[in-house]
């Protein structure tokens, strides 16, 4: 398995690294990456078709988050550039029409394992009006608010002819900044969003620090595979 570590110099160059993961998988080898992307709002394709999309991009810039469009996933997600983690695992595929559910399930189990290793108990699913709403999400219960679930993980998938990429986001800290920009963007897009639905590893009482969580995620996604490390520059 090829493991990519680090972040490229620009948002565009950093996104190209994920295409490298798919190229590795297309060649028959699995690849994993867990990293902190540059600060940005990554809009989904459905967002671009909404009347408020241009204004939403402006709202993102006003909050100091450069707007970009991503290849996978649904609605907008926010990366703070300092604590928000992204993860990706690319695998070869013999038949792009099959295996989607299995890849989602395996990735979900691995992310659950990683969260448990940093002292959290994940819940499958998400509360109403979450950021980037979708079937493949993980939440944690806020015991200070009657056990209310708060979303901190979203998972998406991209499949091409000979490879598949399961990718996602994990909110580690900086909840106030993230909810502030997401509220402005979703309001402008005309999409329901509840700031109270957002959770982070830190707020849920997990072991602190993106470095700790990054290691836990990488270990879980790699499993017992032998690895070759490629440092991203």
Order of alpha helices (4+ residues) and beta strands (2+ residues): beta-alpha-beta-beta-alpha-alpha-beta-beta-beta-alpha-beta-beta-beta-beta-alpha-alpha-beta
